[in-house]
Amino acid sequence: MGMVGGSLDAFIGAVHRRAAALDNEIELVCGAFSSNPEKSRQTGHALYLPPNRVYDTFEDMIRQEKELPEGERMDFVTIVTPNYMHFAPAKMALENGFHVVCDKPMTLNLAEAKELAQLVEKTGLIFCLTHNYTGYPMVKEARAMIKAGKLGQIRKVLVEYPQGWLAQLVEATGQKQASWRTDPAKSGAVGGVGDIGTHAENLVEYITGLKITELCADLTIFVEGRLLDDDANMLLRFDNGAKGMLTNSQIANGEENPLKIKVYGEFGGLEWHQMEPNTLIYKTNENGARLIRTNVGTLSPEAQANTRLPAGHPEAFLEAFANIYTNFAHTLRARLNGTEPDPIRLDFPGVADGVRGMAFIDTVVSSDKSDQKWTKFIS
């Protein structure tokens, strides 16, 4: 793995490195860790990389790694920069024959996302998008149960993602994570919707297998002086006739990271909380609520394949992130060996999910600005 971004003072870069290393499937061999060359070199030194594999720019890294012998050069690029710096390194990596892992949302705008999708189709290279919440075993169990018809026809979906860390104008204090997320030039057309709303959208479609066809969105900037949305509320319509609601907020004072989803069908319902990730709640009118627990009893092959520990040993955020990387690594290794990948390991978000996420953002913005009740999902 070669990394773009993720210097020592960056939050998500360290998460990616730990997740990629967790199952001993991936080795970090090089990086361009910052737009500041000195900071990149300091990061490479701290990560025990040889100086000649620490680069001043991602362009240098891609060009020079390409010249190295096969088996020595990096096999793929992982991009852990702010949104505005996703497209250029991803495009260059694909054009030079390197597979890509990219943080979400995939790009700054929909046009860039579609261009990357065309490149992936043209090159045949593997592209992974780190919507890490799809990596939890109980999320995969929920998806498998719905696919198997345990809930019957899906009728209603509720998803909420409240956070409280932007309840004040913390970007004015120079807080790095807040500064770029609230800057239209670096974040894009939206703030909270891009940062966490796309996670909620992706989780809904992943678990249910449904597609959003129309939505009615209301975006708000509650904190005076902020440039991008910090609160969003939406009504959803799905391609099977189901209805839903999605809410995300970063001004929900006191909230940590309680992403929650509820899905109701004609035979029963499912409920999953990110802060209690080892538990899936299955409900029916006839039998009440039953707790399904990670690695207890007979779970779906997908849930089992993404579980590491015996029951009662919590697996959470880093492990879910690692599942994305490990499934990608198994798929890439099969490609490099000229074999067919295990179908269970093909379970990670891809470039189509990235395009879908950017289309979601555009549709939400259009809906918020429109006087019409419903806006067709832009695809």
Helices and strands as residue ranges (DSSP letters): E 2-4, H 11-21, E 30-32, H 37-46, G 51-53, H 58-67, E 76-79, G 83-85, H 87-95, E 99-102, H 110-123, E 127-129, G 132-135, H 137-147, E 154-162, G 170-173, H 176-181, H 184-187, H 192-192, I 193-197, H 198-208, E 212-220, E 231-238, E 243-249, E 260-265, E 269-273, E 279-284, E 288-293, H 301-305, H 317-337, G 343-346, H 351-369, E 375-376
